Amino acid sequence: MPVSFVTGRTMKSALNEILEETHVLRKFRKIESSQVGRTTINRATETDRYVGGRIRERRIMLGLSQQQMADMIGVTYQQTHKYERGINRISAGRLYEIAQVLRVPLSYFFEGLGDRPEGEALTTRQRMCLELARNFTQITNARHQEVLSQLARTLAQE
């Protein structure tokens, strides 16, 4: 093989070095391209968290556990938890299924979306109302439910 007078290397060794560098560059580009779109770890938005919160509120009002709701919509309870926390986004089809299970129109999940400042949590009063609704649905005796309802009406008039 002829030796280059400039570098002192054979043409074959120079070509091998170029091919090796090209191979390394291709690997790097593959890694780089696989990372495209992954710059944001959490794709969920404030709207996703709001909708998830509305799902949770309604589920609690109906007295359903995450597991019960998960079984009804055909996902794991972990997935239901992620939907409610706004960790995972909900597809349109899945949101429709959830609306059917929770017996609400799709618009229910978006009601009041612009009213509450971003990131604002439920107030103590809202939490108490949710807990009251959940506990009320757990009462199986119709007479006890009626008595409790009358008590609430009486207290509200004071």
Secondary structure as GFF3:
##gff-version 3
##sequence-region A 1 158
A	DSSP	alpha_helix	11	34	.	.	.	ID=ss1
A	DSSP	alpha_helix	46	61	.	.	.	ID=ss2
A	DSSP	alpha_helix	66	73	.	.	.	ID=ss3
A	DSSP	alpha_helix	77	85	.	.	.	ID=ss4
A	DSSP	alpha_helix	92	101	.	.	.	ID=ss5
A	DSSP	three_ten_helix	106	110	.	.	.	ID=ss6
A	DSSP	alpha_helix	124	138	.	.	.	ID=ss7
A	DSSP	alpha_helix	142	157	.	.	.	ID=ss8
###
